[in-house]
Amino acid sequence: MCGIIGILGDHQAAPIMVDALKRLEYRGYDSAGIATVQDGTLDRRRAVGKLANLADLLVTDPLAGRAGIGHTRWATHGAPTVANAHPHRAGRVAVVHNGIIENFAALRRELSVGGDGDWESQTDTETIVRLCEHHLSQGKSPQDAAFATIDRLEGAYALCFLFDGEDDLLVCARAGSPLAIGHGEGEMFVGSDAIALGPLTDRMTYLEEGDRAVVTRAGARIWDGRGRQTSRDVQRIPLDSQRIEKGGHRHYMAKEIHEQPQTISDVLDAYLDGDRVAPPEAVDFAALSRLTIVACGTAHIAGTVAKYWFEQLARLPVECDIASEYRYRDPVIAADGAVMVVSQSGETADTLAAMRHATGKAARILSVVNVPTSSIARECDVAFPIHAGVEVGVASTKAFVNQLTVLLCLAVLAARQRGAIDAAREAEIVGDIRRLPGLVSQSLAVEEACADLSGWLAEASDILFLGRGAMYPLAQEGALKLKEISYIHAEAYASGELKHGPIALVDKTVPIVVLAPHDALFEKSISNMQEVMAREGQVLLVTDKSGAEAGGGGVRATLTMPACPPLLAPILYAVPAQLLAYHTAVHKGTDVDQPRNLAKSVTVE
Ligand code: G6P
């Protein structure tokens, strides 16, 4: 979603800001802009579409100055147009903003002296600069005007203000959207994440909720949410962890799919000890009456798989809910249960809000997160890191399999703590789990076949995915990945549910991907597959060698996966789900890493 950069530097800010915004491209955006102060004069350039458009504009119409702010915008209030792009400006002040100002309509009415016609944009953000300019015109200093403005804002925001006549001043604030301050040698930076600031500095201060900061080249002064001046740690963030490269792959998504054997191995190092599960943080599942998993998107699908594992292995009742639904349906929250949120970014607004809703009501608030400095990781009781490293592709891949791996380990831990398995069974399962990096590596061998099938899939306008048991959420993941990046309509159904309606969609133009490892449910899945083929459905069967031998007759194509213990199948079968989507998107020529309309980290509700 939107990205922010702010610079008080030693060099021309515009090219450095465009570079920083490029590093933020992965978050998803549809317009971009920068503003600088040169010889005391504030000016800005903005462009719709990819950053290349802004870079082109800066060639024909350059922007000088060593102080500036920049932004990539993912449209919320108003279409992606130049007028709606950030930085927004009113008189002597410009601002970049991530998030949503919820009371913007009231502020707009209040500020609309000459009717509604004098507004330049349709955004909520313009109310911020109008209000700030109003305070400046009352004689307030830039800092006081910005603080008085922030006092009036309701909603979620990360903000960075730049002022005409001030080339050594940025004022910023964090409420609900992350913001970091970078410390250079006689230079200072502001960024919406560490990746933005990556090559500029490795010394960063993360603002806490409610913080405001006044940044000059001499340093940053910070006030907390209650207005008390405070100090926040300067952390060293290794430059390595901020570097994002494609590593010889055509897309980040391809690189991230191929990294999975390694990222799984990394996370297992942190969660296994000999033949036992030993997570980095303590939690007692025996004390819980139930577990509620709450998440969005792919993370929600990981939670749905975990429901199968926790219930089967640990006999712990689990419900898995979509964060935006959970929060507003007034859920019954058991005081002796735990709520576990799953989130790659740790910043997804709906997930964060759902977590806050449960805080103080459930016995424990747990999280499974990739970004250890994120709001969710910091606000929960116990955060379980997934060690996937930076994930750039908008379509989540390695974070998904690492979420699954952590959730499986936690389910085994819960089973031991609740007396549902003994040490020998735990050792057996842990022995299986240790095979995961090798098995996922072998699963990548289906890539060539996926590429071969992509032409067929790319021609379809609808594709169905079917699965039973824990393969049902994997079917959902396959359909989600495909629609996200190839824009082909895809739906997933529990195989047994097909005949209760969706079978009406089946004809020879609809490819049907059946995920069916040769397990206890295999015969049932094959029966459902036969029902489809009897109606001319064109089946792509994803199974293992014995599954292909036992049930592969009459299908259009088969992807042959390595045989694996049933508990591991959801992790392995993520690979063909990802590769089918990836190669179909490549075949169609869509923007794989930054698909239209999507954002990596969705920080608005
Ligand atoms: C966005 C991304 C998805 C992701 C979802 C949840 O929609 O495009 O890939 O699954 O957000 O994100 P989170 O960071 O909470 O896992």
Residues whose N, C-alpha, C, O or C-beta is under 5 A from the ligand:
A	BS01	G6P	C296 G297 T298 A299 V342 S343 Q344 S345 G346 T348 V394 A395 S396 L598 A599 K600 V602
